[in-house]
Amino acid sequence: MRAHRYLLATLFVLGGLSSCAQFNKPDLERLYRYQQGNPNQPPIILIPGLLGSRLSDANGKEIWPGSALKLLFSDYDRLKLQVNPDTLEPEKSDLHLTGLTDTIVGQDYYGRLREVLESAGGFVESVPGTPAVRGERRYYVLAYDWRQDNLAAVRKLDSLIEAIRRDYQEPDLEVDVIAHSMGGMIARYYIRYGTNDELTDNEFLVNNYGASRIRRAILLGTPNLGSTSAVKAIINGFKIGIGELSPQLIATWPSSYQLLPHPISQWLLSVDGEALDLDLFDVEIWRKFEFSIFDPKVEKEIISQFKNKSEGREYLRVFQAYFAAHLERARRFVWSLTVRAPHPDVKLIVFGGDCRLTPARLVVEEIDGTSVLRYSPREIRHPNSAVNYDRLMMEPGDGRVTKASLLARQTYDPTVQRHEWSFIDIEYAFFLCSKHTRLTGNPIFQDNLLHAILSIDEETHRTVVEE
């Protein structure tokens, strides 16, 4: 009898929890689909992040992401960009874009977000060149080659906006932007500089070109001060399934350098917890510590790919010069986003995760005369008992982007004044409990997203919804 009562009580509690879970999930269609709507609702552009667009070869074979089997076992060598030895720029790629990476082996990336825009927001996906229909809510997708320099995507964004203006027959039309991860950096550069290449020197002449073309930019999980995860990826590669994207592959992508931690970030510590003043954008640091393609083992692998060893050594020389050139260009890219600028007339809304401990700083440990990078506290062999490595190395975030980087701050402590060289015009920020790759599918994000973009009076105060 006692066991019977216990079972009934357990079922009652579980039933109550289930009811609460269903109640707490917002009914987005009821909230937004059947509302009167804004007759002047601007179109939306969805900008994905790194790895967020599908790539196929000339025969239509999908190279990224490809099949589940490919994800498990491929080395993705076809994603490598070829280096022009004269210009130190990537050669034109033979891969072409075929849309967004909606799902990978059943895990949602952008599919659910698009479904919500359509089912709850009443938006219809459109393509440039389709004349607008009065009263129709539209969204467009900016698929781009995420391996390339981010300015290539910036130019695609400008071309798309101009095409949308023609579709609407409104030369002064402003759009709304939803940008995930690196896509937010692309949107921010465009708002400040348009298509101008301000990375050839250190002038950074802000013209707010994009501010007259974007009404509201919603950034989701954007590493506004970079990510130490990018450091690890360039040095050690990036695991996918049981395979990996190798360091020598990732190092061919100009975009990968543009995700590195901003120079104002204290990204590296000694074992004693002291900040080390090392310039991550100085190629000599990479040579000294034998990082990435300067690692003798990686150098040997690169040379071994050539039958003629002298050709292999020449390729390595060119590749390392290419690395240095794009490292310097990345330095200017990250600075271009944070130097003080006139306030653009764009509502910048930031969403991101702050419930997962995320790598914020790395530690250099000397082992038998060799400097070794430690990416997490548990990797340190000879810790200093007086140092709290967990607090120093890890910060709240989404697993890849820290809350501090999301807000373009040196620290997530809101009582600490922002660094003078970290300027970002945020309207407001909203925080979620989701990891980086699942932010787009978070129903609380989706609720507040729809509230923001559908508000007829351009209200920017968030709705209060408990998870």
Contacts in CASP RR format, 6 or more apart in sequence:
PFRMAT RR
TARGET T0000
AUTHOR 0000-0000-0000
METHOD contacts of the structure
MODEL  1
MRAHRYLLATLFVLGGLSSCAQFNKPDLERLYRYQQGNPNQPPIILIPGL
LGSRLSDANGKEIWPGSALKLLFSDYDRLKLQVNPDTLEPEKSDLHLTGL
TDTIVGQDYYGRLREVLESAGGFVESVPGTPAVRGERRYYVLAYDWRQDN
LAAVRKLDSLIEAIRRDYQEPDLEVDVIAHSMGGMIARYYIRYGTNDELT
DNEFLVNNYGASRIRRAILLGTPNLGSTSAVKAIINGFKIGIGELSPQLI
ATWPSSYQLLPHPISQWLLSVDGEALDLDLFDVEIWRKFEFSIFDPKVEK
EIISQFKNKSEGREYLRVFQAYFAAHLERARRFVWSLTVRAPHPDVKLIV
FGGDCRLTPARLVVEEIDGTSVLRYSPREIRHPNSAVNYDRLMMEPGDGR
VTKASLLARQTYDPTVQRHEWSFIDIEYAFFLCSKHTRLTGNPIFQDNLL
HAILSIDEETHRTVVEE
24 466 0 8 1.000
24 467 0 8 1.000
25 443 0 8 1.000
26 443 0 8 1.000
26 444 0 8 1.000
26 446 0 8 1.000
26 447 0 8 1.000
26 465 0 8 1.000
28 116 0 8 1.000
28 119 0 8 1.000
28 120 0 8 1.000
28 121 0 8 1.000
28 443 0 8 1.000
28 446 0 8 1.000
28 447 0 8 1.000
28 450 0 8 1.000
29 119 0 8 1.000
29 120 0 8 1.000
31 120 0 8 1.000
31 447 0 8 1.000
31 450 0 8 1.000
31 451 0 8 1.000
32 120 0 8 1.000
32 121 0 8 1.000
32 122 0 8 1.000
32 450 0 8 1.000
32 451 0 8 1.000
32 454 0 8 1.000
33 119 0 8 1.000
33 120 0 8 1.000
33 121 0 8 1.000
33 122 0 8 1.000
35 454 0 8 1.000
37 454 0 8 1.000
37 456 0 8 1.000
38 454 0 8 1.000
38 455 0 8 1.000
38 456 0 8 1.000
39 135 0 8 1.000
41 135 0 8 1.000
41 137 0 8 1.000
41 454 0 8 1.000
42 173 0 8 1.000
42 174 0 8 1.000
42 175 0 8 1.000
42 176 0 8 1.000
42 215 0 8 1.000
43 126 0 8 1.000
43 132 0 8 1.000
43 137 0 8 1.000
43 138 0 8 1.000
43 139 0 8 1.000
43 140 0 8 1.000
43 164 0 8 1.000
43 168 0 8 1.000
43 173 0 8 1.000
43 175 0 8 1.000
43 176 0 8 1.000
44 117 0 8 1.000
44 123 0 8 1.000
44 138 0 8 1.000
44 139 0 8 1.000
44 140 0 8 1.000
44 175 0 8 1.000
44 176 0 8 1.000
44 177 0 8 1.000
44 178 0 8 1.000
44 453 0 8 1.000
45 139 0 8 1.000
45 140 0 8 1.000
45 141 0 8 1.000
45 142 0 8 1.000
45 157 0 8 1.000
45 160 0 8 1.000
45 161 0 8 1.000
45 164 0 8 1.000
45 175 0 8 1.000
45 176 0 8 1.000
45 177 0 8 1.000
45 178 0 8 1.000
46 100 0 8 1.000
46 110 0 8 1.000
46 113 0 8 1.000
46 114 0 8 1.000
46 117 0 8 1.000
46 139 0 8 1.000
46 140 0 8 1.000
46 141 0 8 1.000
46 142 0 8 1.000
46 178 0 8 1.000
46 179 0 8 1.000
47 142 0 8 1.000
47 144 0 8 1.000
47 153 0 8 1.000
47 157 0 8 1.000
47 177 0 8 1.000
47 178 0 8 1.000
47 179 0 8 1.000
47 180 0 8 1.000
47 183 0 8 1.000
47 184 0 8 1.000
47 186 0 8 1.000
47 187 0 8 1.000
48 100 0 8 1.000
48 101 0 8 1.000
48 109 0 8 1.000
48 110 0 8 1.000
48 142 0 8 1.000
48 143 0 8 1.000
48 144 0 8 1.000
48 146 0 8 1.000
48 180 0 8 1.000
48 181 0 8 1.000
48 183 0 8 1.000
49 146 0 8 1.000
49 179 0 8 1.000
49 180 0 8 1.000
49 181 0 8 1.000
49 182 0 8 1.000
49 183 0 8 1.000
49 184 0 8 1.000
50 146 0 8 1.000
50 181 0 8 1.000
50 182 0 8 1.000
50 255 0 8 1.000
50 256 0 8 1.000
50 259 0 8 1.000
51 64 0 8 1.000
51 65 0 8 1.000
51 101 0 8 1.000
51 146 0 8 1.000
52 100 0 8 1.000
52 101 0 8 1.000
52 109 0 8 1.000
52 110 0 8 1.000
52 146 0 8 1.000
53 97 0 8 1.000
53 99 0 8 1.000
53 100 0 8 1.000
53 101 0 8 1.000
53 143 0 8 1.000
53 144 0 8 1.000
53 145 0 8 1.000
53 146 0 8 1.000
54 62 0 8 1.000
54 64 0 8 1.000
54 65 0 8 1.000
54 97 0 8 1.000
54 98 0 8 1.000
54 99 0 8 1.000
54 100 0 8 1.000
54 101 0 8 1.000
54 143 0 8 1.000
55 62 0 8 1.000
55 63 0 8 1.000
55 64 0 8 1.000
55 79 0 8 1.000
55 95 0 8 1.000
55 96 0 8 1.000
55 97 0 8 1.000
55 98 0 8 1.000
55 145 0 8 1.000
56 62 0 8 1.000
56 63 0 8 1.000
56 95 0 8 1.000
56 96 0 8 1.000
56 98 0 8 1.000
57 63 0 8 1.000
57 78 0 8 1.000
57 94 0 8 1.000
57 95 0 8 1.000
57 96 0 8 1.000
58 94 0 8 1.000
58 96 0 8 1.000
60 98 0 8 1.000
62 98 0 8 1.000
63 76 0 8 1.000
63 78 0 8 1.000
63 79 0 8 1.000
63 95 0 8 1.000
64 76 0 8 1.000
64 79 0 8 1.000
64 95 0 8 1.000
64 101 0 8 1.000
65 71 0 8 1.000
65 101 0 8 1.000
65 104 0 8 1.000
68 105 0 8 1.000
71 104 0 8 1.000
71 105 0 8 1.000
71 240 0 8 1.000
71 241 0 8 1.000
72 241 0 8 1.000
72 242 0 8 1.000
72 243 0 8 1.000
73 242 0 8 1.000
73 243 0 8 1.000
74 243 0 8 1.000
75 243 0 8 1.000
75 244 0 8 1.000
75 246 0 8 1.000
75 249 0 8 1.000
76 240 0 8 1.000
76 245 0 8 1.000
76 249 0 8 1.000
77 249 0 8 1.000
78 95 0 8 1.000
79 95 0 8 1.000
79 147 0 8 1.000
79 245 0 8 1.000
79 249 0 8 1.000
80 248 0 8 1.000
80 249 0 8 1.000
80 252 0 8 1.000
81 90 0 8 1.000
81 91 0 8 1.000
81 93 0 8 1.000
81 147 0 8 1.000
81 148 0 8 1.000
81 252 0 8 1.000
81 253 0 8 1.000
82 90 0 8 1.000
82 91 0 8 1.000
82 252 0 8 1.000
83 89 0 8 1.000
83 90 0 8 1.000
83 91 0 8 1.000
83 252 0 8 1.000
83 315 0 8 1.000
83 318 0 8 1.000
83 319 0 8 1.000
83 322 0 8 1.000
84 90 0 8 1.000
84 91 0 8 1.000
85 318 0 8 1.000
88 318 0 8 1.000
88 321 0 8 1.000
88 322 0 8 1.000
88 325 0 8 1.000
88 326 0 8 1.000
90 147 0 8 1.000
90 148 0 8 1.000
90 252 0 8 1.000
90 254 0 8 1.000
93 145 0 8 1.000
93 147 0 8 1.000
93 148 0 8 1.000
95 145 0 8 1.000
97 143 0 8 1.000
97 144 0 8 1.000
97 145 0 8 1.000
98 143 0 8 1.000
99 141 0 8 1.000
99 143 0 8 1.000
100 109 0 8 1.000
100 110 0 8 1.000
100 111 0 8 1.000
100 114 0 8 1.000
100 141 0 8 1.000
100 143 0 8 1.000
101 109 0 8 1.000
101 110 0 8 1.000
102 108 0 8 1.000
102 109 0 8 1.000
102 110 0 8 1.000
102 111 0 8 1.000
102 114 0 8 1.000
103 109 0 8 1.000
103 111 0 8 1.000
107 437 0 8 1.000
108 438 0 8 1.000
108 440 0 8 1.000
108 441 0 8 1.000
109 437 0 8 1.000
109 440 0 8 1.000
110 180 0 8 1.000
110 440 0 8 1.000
111 440 0 8 1.000
112 440 0 8 1.000
112 441 0 8 1.000
113 178 0 8 1.000
113 440 0 8 1.000
113 441 0 8 1.000
113 446 0 8 1.000
114 125 0 8 1.000
114 139 0 8 1.000
116 441 0 8 1.000
116 446 0 8 1.000
116 450 0 8 1.000
117 123 0 8 1.000
117 139 0 8 1.000
118 124 0 8 1.000
118 125 0 8 1.000
120 446 0 8 1.000
120 450 0 8 1.000
121 137 0 8 1.000
121 450 0 8 1.000
121 454 0 8 1.000
122 137 0 8 1.000
123 137 0 8 1.000
123 138 0 8 1.000
123 139 0 8 1.000
124 136 0 8 1.000
124 137 0 8 1.000
124 138 0 8 1.000
124 139 0 8 1.000
125 138 0 8 1.000
125 139 0 8 1.000
125 140 0 8 1.000
125 141 0 8 1.000
126 138 0 8 1.000
126 139 0 8 1.000
126 140 0 8 1.000
126 167 0 8 1.000
127 140 0 8 1.000
128 140 0 8 1.000
128 160 0 8 1.000
128 163 0 8 1.000
128 164 0 8 1.000
128 166 0 8 1.000
128 167 0 8 1.000
129 163 0 8 1.000
129 166 0 8 1.000
129 167 0 8 1.000
130 167 0 8 1.000
131 167 0 8 1.000
131 169 0 8 1.000
132 138 0 8 1.000
132 167 0 8 1.000
132 168 0 8 1.000
132 169 0 8 1.000
140 160 0 8 1.000
140 164 0 8 1.000
142 153 0 8 1.000
142 156 0 8 1.000
142 157 0 8 1.000
142 160 0 8 1.000
144 152 0 8 1.000
144 153 0 8 1.000
144 156 0 8 1.000
144 186 0 8 1.000
145 152 0 8 1.000
145 153 0 8 1.000
146 153 0 8 1.000
146 182 0 8 1.000
146 253 0 8 1.000
146 255 0 8 1.000
147 252 0 8 1.000
147 253 0 8 1.000
147 254 0 8 1.000
147 255 0 8 1.000
148 253 0 8 1.000
148 254 0 8 1.000
148 255 0 8 1.000
149 254 0 8 1.000
149 255 0 8 1.000
149 258 0 8 1.000
149 326 0 8 1.000
149 329 0 8 1.000
150 182 0 8 1.000
150 185 0 8 1.000
150 186 0 8 1.000
150 189 0 8 1.000
150 254 0 8 1.000
150 255 0 8 1.000
150 258 0 8 1.000
150 333 0 8 1.000
151 189 0 8 1.000
151 195 0 8 1.000
151 197 0 8 1.000
151 199 0 8 1.000
153 183 0 8 1.000
153 186 0 8 1.000
154 186 0 8 1.000
154 189 0 8 1.000
154 190 0 8 1.000
154 193 0 8 1.000
154 194 0 8 1.000
154 195 0 8 1.000
155 195 0 8 1.000
157 186 0 8 1.000
157 187 0 8 1.000
157 190 0 8 1.000
158 190 0 8 1.000
158 194 0 8 1.000
158 195 0 8 1.000
158 210 0 8 1.000
158 213 0 8 1.000
161 175 0 8 1.000
161 213 0 8 1.000
161 214 0 8 1.000
164 173 0 8 1.000
164 175 0 8 1.000
165 171 0 8 1.000
165 172 0 8 1.000
165 173 0 8 1.000
172 212 0 8 1.000
173 213 0 8 1.000
174 212 0 8 1.000
174 213 0 8 1.000
174 214 0 8 1.000
174 215 0 8 1.000
175 213 0 8 1.000
175 214 0 8 1.000
175 215 0 8 1.000
176 214 0 8 1.000
176 215 0 8 1.000
176 216 0 8 1.000
176 217 0 8 1.000
176 218 0 8 1.000
176 453 0 8 1.000
177 187 0 8 1.000
177 214 0 8 1.000
177 216 0 8 1.000
177 217 0 8 1.000
177 218 0 8 1.000
178 218 0 8 1.000
178 220 0 8 1.000
178 449 0 8 1.000
178 453 0 8 1.000
179 186 0 8 1.000
179 187 0 8 1.000
179 217 0 8 1.000
179 218 0 8 1.000
179 219 0 8 1.000
179 220 0 8 1.000
179 222 0 8 1.000
180 220 0 8 1.000
180 221 0 8 1.000
180 222 0 8 1.000
180 439 0 8 1.000
180 440 0 8 1.000
181 220 0 8 1.000
181 221 0 8 1.000
181 222 0 8 1.000
181 223 0 8 1.000
181 401 0 8 1.000
181 436 0 8 1.000
182 222 0 8 1.000
182 223 0 8 1.000
182 255 0 8 1.000
182 258 0 8 1.000
182 259 0 8 1.000
183 222 0 8 1.000
184 217 0 8 1.000
184 219 0 8 1.000
184 220 0 8 1.000
184 222 0 8 1.000
185 222 0 8 1.000
185 223 0 8 1.000
185 224 0 8 1.000
185 258 0 8 1.000
185 333 0 8 1.000
185 337 0 8 1.000
187 214 0 8 1.000
187 217 0 8 1.000
187 219 0 8 1.000
188 217 0 8 1.000
188 219 0 8 1.000
188 222 0 8 1.000
188 224 0 8 1.000
188 337 0 8 1.000
188 348 0 8 1.000
188 424 0 8 1.000
189 333 0 8 1.000
189 336 0 8 1.000
189 337 0 8 1.000
190 209 0 8 1.000
190 210 0 8 1.000
190 214 0 8 1.000
191 208 0 8 1.000
191 209 0 8 1.000
191 210 0 8 1.000
191 211 0 8 1.000
191 214 0 8 1.000
191 217 0 8 1.000
191 344 0 8 1.000
191 346 0 8 1.000
192 206 0 8 1.000
192 207 0 8 1.000
192 208 0 8 1.000
192 209 0 8 1.000
192 210 0 8 1.000
192 336 0 8 1.000
192 337 0 8 1.000
192 341 0 8 1.000
192 344 0 8 1.000
193 204 0 8 1.000
193 205 0 8 1.000
193 206 0 8 1.000
193 207 0 8 1.000
193 209 0 8 1.000
193 336 0 8 1.000
194 207 0 8 1.000
194 209 0 8 1.000
194 210 0 8 1.000
195 209 0 8 1.000
196 205 0 8 1.000
196 207 0 8 1.000
196 209 0 8 1.000
198 204 0 8 1.000
198 205 0 8 1.000
198 332 0 8 1.000
198 336 0 8 1.000
199 329 0 8 1.000
199 332 0 8 1.000
199 333 0 8 1.000
199 336 0 8 1.000
200 332 0 8 1.000
201 332 0 8 1.000
202 332 0 8 1.000
202 335 0 8 1.000
204 332 0 8 1.000
204 335 0 8 1.000
204 336 0 8 1.000
204 339 0 8 1.000
206 339 0 8 1.000
206 341 0 8 1.000
206 342 0 8 1.000
208 341 0 8 1.000
208 342 0 8 1.000
208 344 0 8 1.000
208 345 0 8 1.000
210 344 0 8 1.000
210 346 0 8 1.000
211 344 0 8 1.000
211 345 0 8 1.000
211 346 0 8 1.000
212 345 0 8 1.000
214 346 0 8 1.000
215 346 0 8 1.000
215 347 0 8 1.000
215 458 0 8 1.000
216 346 0 8 1.000
216 347 0 8 1.000
216 348 0 8 1.000
216 349 0 8 1.000
216 452 0 8 1.000
216 453 0 8 1.000
216 458 0 8 1.000
217 346 0 8 1.000
217 347 0 8 1.000
217 348 0 8 1.000
217 349 0 8 1.000
218 349 0 8 1.000
218 351 0 8 1.000
218 449 0 8 1.000
218 452 0 8 1.000
218 453 0 8 1.000
219 348 0 8 1.000
219 349 0 8 1.000
219 350 0 8 1.000
219 351 0 8 1.000
220 351 0 8 1.000
220 352 0 8 1.000
220 439 0 8 1.000
220 440 0 8 1.000
220 445 0 8 1.000
221 350 0 8 1.000
221 351 0 8 1.000
221 352 0 8 1.000
221 353 0 8 1.000
221 398 0 8 1.000
221 401 0 8 1.000
221 406 0 8 1.000
221 436 0 8 1.000
221 439 0 8 1.000
222 350 0 8 1.000
222 401 0 8 1.000
222 406 0 8 1.000
223 230 0 8 1.000
223 259 0 8 1.000
223 400 0 8 1.000
223 401 0 8 1.000
223 405 0 8 1.000
223 406 0 8 1.000
224 337 0 8 1.000
224 338 0 8 1.000
224 405 0 8 1.000
224 406 0 8 1.000
224 407 0 8 1.000
224 408 0 8 1.000
224 424 0 8 1.000
225 261 0 8 1.000
225 262 0 8 1.000
225 264 0 8 1.000
225 265 0 8 1.000
225 334 0 8 1.000
225 338 0 8 1.000
225 404 0 8 1.000
225 405 0 8 1.000
225 408 0 8 1.000
225 409 0 8 1.000
225 410 0 8 1.000
225 422 0 8 1.000
226 259 0 8 1.000
226 260 0 8 1.000
226 261 0 8 1.000
226 262 0 8 1.000
226 265 0 8 1.000
226 334 0 8 1.000
226 401 0 8 1.000
226 405 0 8 1.000
227 259 0 8 1.000
227 260 0 8 1.000
227 261 0 8 1.000
227 400 0 8 1.000
227 401 0 8 1.000
227 402 0 8 1.000
227 405 0 8 1.000
228 261 0 8 1.000
228 267 0 8 1.000
228 359 0 8 1.000
228 360 0 8 1.000
228 361 0 8 1.000
228 362 0 8 1.000
228 375 0 8 1.000
229 359 0 8 1.000
229 399 0 8 1.000
229 400 0 8 1.000
229 401 0 8 1.000
230 256 0 8 1.000
230 259 0 8 1.000
230 260 0 8 1.000
230 261 0 8 1.000
231 260 0 8 1.000
231 261 0 8 1.000
231 267 0 8 1.000
231 280 0 8 1.000
231 362 0 8 1.000
232 359 0 8 1.000
232 362 0 8 1.000
232 375 0 8 1.000
233 245 0 8 1.000
233 247 0 8 1.000
233 250 0 8 1.000
233 256 0 8 1.000
234 247 0 8 1.000
234 250 0 8 1.000
234 251 0 8 1.000
234 256 0 8 1.000
234 257 0 8 1.000
234 260 0 8 1.000
234 291 0 8 1.000
234 292 0 8 1.000
235 247 0 8 1.000
235 291 0 8 1.000
235 292 0 8 1.000
235 295 0 8 1.000
235 373 0 8 1.000
236 247 0 8 1.000
237 244 0 8 1.000
237 245 0 8 1.000
237 246 0 8 1.000
237 247 0 8 1.000
237 249 0 8 1.000
237 250 0 8 1.000
238 244 0 8 1.000
238 245 0 8 1.000
238 250 0 8 1.000
247 292 0 8 1.000
247 293 0 8 1.000
247 295 0 8 1.000
247 298 0 8 1.000
248 292 0 8 1.000
248 293 0 8 1.000
248 298 0 8 1.000
248 301 0 8 1.000
248 302 0 8 1.000
248 319 0 8 1.000
250 256 0 8 1.000
251 292 0 8 1.000
251 293 0 8 1.000
251 319 0 8 1.000
251 323 0 8 1.000
252 319 0 8 1.000
252 322 0 8 1.000
254 326 0 8 1.000
254 329 0 8 1.000
254 330 0 8 1.000
257 326 0 8 1.000
257 327 0 8 1.000
257 329 0 8 1.000
257 330 0 8 1.000
258 329 0 8 1.000
258 330 0 8 1.000
258 333 0 8 1.000
258 334 0 8 1.000
260 280 0 8 1.000
260 281 0 8 1.000
260 330 0 8 1.000
260 334 0 8 1.000
261 267 0 8 1.000
261 280 0 8 1.000
261 405 0 8 1.000
262 334 0 8 1.000
262 335 0 8 1.000
262 338 0 8 1.000
262 422 0 8 1.000
263 279 0 8 1.000
263 280 0 8 1.000
263 281 0 8 1.000
263 331 0 8 1.000
263 334 0 8 1.000
263 335 0 8 1.000
264 338 0 8 1.000
264 410 0 8 1.000
264 419 0 8 1.000
264 421 0 8 1.000
264 422 0 8 1.000
265 405 0 8 1.000
265 410 0 8 1.000
266 275 0 8 1.000
266 361 0 8 1.000
266 410 0 8 1.000
267 280 0 8 1.000
267 360 0 8 1.000
267 361 0 8 1.000
267 362 0 8 1.000
268 275 0 8 1.000
268 276 0 8 1.000
268 278 0 8 1.000
268 280 0 8 1.000
268 361 0 8 1.000
268 362 0 8 1.000
268 363 0 8 1.000
268 364 0 8 1.000
269 275 0 8 1.000
269 276 0 8 1.000
269 361 0 8 1.000
269 362 0 8 1.000
269 363 0 8 1.000
269 364 0 8 1.000
269 392 0 8 1.000
269 393 0 8 1.000
270 276 0 8 1.000
270 363 0 8 1.000
270 364 0 8 1.000
271 363 0 8 1.000
271 364 0 8 1.000
271 365 0 8 1.000
271 366 0 8 1.000
271 380 0 8 1.000
271 382 0 8 1.000
271 383 0 8 1.000
271 384 0 8 1.000
271 387 0 8 1.000
272 384 0 8 1.000
272 387 0 8 1.000
273 363 0 8 1.000
273 384 0 8 1.000
273 387 0 8 1.000
273 389 0 8 1.000
273 392 0 8 1.000
276 364 0 8 1.000
278 285 0 8 1.000
279 285 0 8 1.000
281 327 0 8 1.000
281 328 0 8 1.000
281 330 0 8 1.000
281 331 0 8 1.000
282 327 0 8 1.000
283 320 0 8 1.000
283 323 0 8 1.000
283 324 0 8 1.000
283 327 0 8 1.000
283 328 0 8 1.000
285 291 0 8 1.000
286 292 0 8 1.000
286 294 0 8 1.000
286 323 0 8 1.000
286 327 0 8 1.000
287 294 0 8 1.000
289 371 0 8 1.000
289 373 0 8 1.000
290 296 0 8 1.000
291 373 0 8 1.000
292 298 0 8 1.000
292 323 0 8 1.000
293 299 0 8 1.000
293 302 0 8 1.000
293 316 0 8 1.000
293 319 0 8 1.000
293 320 0 8 1.000
293 323 0 8 1.000
294 320 0 8 1.000
299 316 0 8 1.000
302 312 0 8 1.000
302 315 0 8 1.000
302 316 0 8 1.000
302 319 0 8 1.000
303 309 0 8 1.000
303 312 0 8 1.000
303 313 0 8 1.000
303 315 0 8 1.000
303 316 0 8 1.000
305 312 0 8 1.000
306 312 0 8 1.000
306 315 0 8 1.000
335 421 0 8 1.000
337 408 0 8 1.000
337 424 0 8 1.000
338 408 0 8 1.000
338 421 0 8 1.000
338 422 0 8 1.000
338 423 0 8 1.000
338 424 0 8 1.000
339 421 0 8 1.000
339 423 0 8 1.000
340 421 0 8 1.000
340 423 0 8 1.000
341 423 0 8 1.000
343 425 0 8 1.000
344 425 0 8 1.000
346 425 0 8 1.000
347 427 0 8 1.000
347 458 0 8 1.000
347 460 0 8 1.000
348 424 0 8 1.000
348 425 0 8 1.000
348 426 0 8 1.000
348 427 0 8 1.000
349 426 0 8 1.000
349 427 0 8 1.000
349 428 0 8 1.000
349 429 0 8 1.000
349 430 0 8 1.000
349 452 0 8 1.000
349 460 0 8 1.000
350 406 0 8 1.000
350 407 0 8 1.000
350 426 0 8 1.000
350 428 0 8 1.000
350 429 0 8 1.000
350 430 0 8 1.000
351 429 0 8 1.000
351 430 0 8 1.000
351 431 0 8 1.000
351 432 0 8 1.000
351 439 0 8 1.000
351 445 0 8 1.000
351 448 0 8 1.000
351 449 0 8 1.000
352 397 0 8 1.000
352 398 0 8 1.000
352 401 0 8 1.000
352 403 0 8 1.000
352 406 0 8 1.000
352 429 0 8 1.000
352 430 0 8 1.000
352 431 0 8 1.000
352 432 0 8 1.000
352 434 0 8 1.000
352 439 0 8 1.000
352 445 0 8 1.000
353 396 0 8 1.000
353 397 0 8 1.000
353 398 0 8 1.000
353 401 0 8 1.000
353 403 0 8 1.000
353 406 0 8 1.000
353 431 0 8 1.000
353 432 0 8 1.000
353 433 0 8 1.000
353 434 0 8 1.000
353 435 0 8 1.000
353 436 0 8 1.000
353 439 0 8 1.000
354 396 0 8 1.000
354 397 0 8 1.000
354 398 0 8 1.000
354 403 0 8 1.000
354 412 0 8 1.000
354 431 0 8 1.000
354 432 0 8 1.000
354 433 0 8 1.000
355 396 0 8 1.000
355 397 0 8 1.000
355 398 0 8 1.000
355 432 0 8 1.000
355 433 0 8 1.000
355 434 0 8 1.000
356 396 0 8 1.000
356 397 0 8 1.000
356 398 0 8 1.000
356 399 0 8 1.000
356 435 0 8 1.000
357 390 0 8 1.000
357 394 0 8 1.000
357 395 0 8 1.000
357 396 0 8 1.000
357 397 0 8 1.000
357 399 0 8 1.000
358 394 0 8 1.000
358 395 0 8 1.000
358 396 0 8 1.000
358 397 0 8 1.000
358 398 0 8 1.000
358 399 0 8 1.000
358 400 0 8 1.000
358 401 0 8 1.000
358 402 0 8 1.000
359 375 0 8 1.000
359 376 0 8 1.000
359 393 0 8 1.000
359 394 0 8 1.000
359 399 0 8 1.000
359 402 0 8 1.000
360 393 0 8 1.000
360 394 0 8 1.000
360 395 0 8 1.000
360 402 0 8 1.000
360 404 0 8 1.000
361 392 0 8 1.000
361 393 0 8 1.000
362 373 0 8 1.000
362 374 0 8 1.000
362 375 0 8 1.000
362 393 0 8 1.000
363 373 0 8 1.000
363 374 0 8 1.000
363 380 0 8 1.000
363 389 0 8 1.000
363 392 0 8 1.000
363 393 0 8 1.000
364 371 0 8 1.000
364 372 0 8 1.000
364 373 0 8 1.000
364 374 0 8 1.000
365 371 0 8 1.000
365 372 0 8 1.000
365 374 0 8 1.000
365 380 0 8 1.000
365 381 0 8 1.000
365 382 0 8 1.000
366 372 0 8 1.000
367 381 0 8 1.000
374 380 0 8 1.000
374 393 0 8 1.000
376 393 0 8 1.000
376 394 0 8 1.000
377 383 0 8 1.000
377 389 0 8 1.000
377 390 0 8 1.000
377 393 0 8 1.000
377 394 0 8 1.000
380 389 0 8 1.000
383 389 0 8 1.000
395 402 0 8 1.000
395 403 0 8 1.000
395 404 0 8 1.000
395 412 0 8 1.000
396 402 0 8 1.000
396 403 0 8 1.000
396 412 0 8 1.000
397 403 0 8 1.000
397 406 0 8 1.000
398 432 0 8 1.000
398 434 0 8 1.000
398 435 0 8 1.000
398 436 0 8 1.000
398 439 0 8 1.000
399 435 0 8 1.000
399 436 0 8 1.000
400 435 0 8 1.000
400 436 0 8 1.000
401 436 0 8 1.000
402 412 0 8 1.000
403 412 0 8 1.000
403 431 0 8 1.000
404 410 0 8 1.000
404 411 0 8 1.000
404 412 0 8 1.000
406 429 0 8 1.000
407 424 0 8 1.000
407 426 0 8 1.000
407 429 0 8 1.000
408 418 0 8 1.000
408 422 0 8 1.000
408 423 0 8 1.000
408 424 0 8 1.000
409 416 0 8 1.000
409 418 0 8 1.000
409 419 0 8 1.000
409 422 0 8 1.000
410 416 0 8 1.000
410 418 0 8 1.000
410 419 0 8 1.000
410 422 0 8 1.000
427 460 0 8 1.000
428 460 0 8 1.000
428 461 0 8 1.000
428 462 0 8 1.000
430 445 0 8 1.000
430 448 0 8 1.000
430 462 0 8 1.000
432 439 0 8 1.000
432 442 0 8 1.000
432 444 0 8 1.000
432 445 0 8 1.000
432 467 0 8 1.000
433 467 0 8 1.000
434 441 0 8 1.000
434 442 0 8 1.000
434 445 0 8 1.000
439 445 0 8 1.000
444 465 0 8 1.000
444 467 0 8 1.000
447 463 0 8 1.000
447 465 0 8 1.000
448 462 0 8 1.000
448 463 0 8 1.000
448 465 0 8 1.000
451 462 0 8 1.000
451 463 0 8 1.000
452 460 0 8 1.000
452 462 0 8 1.000
END
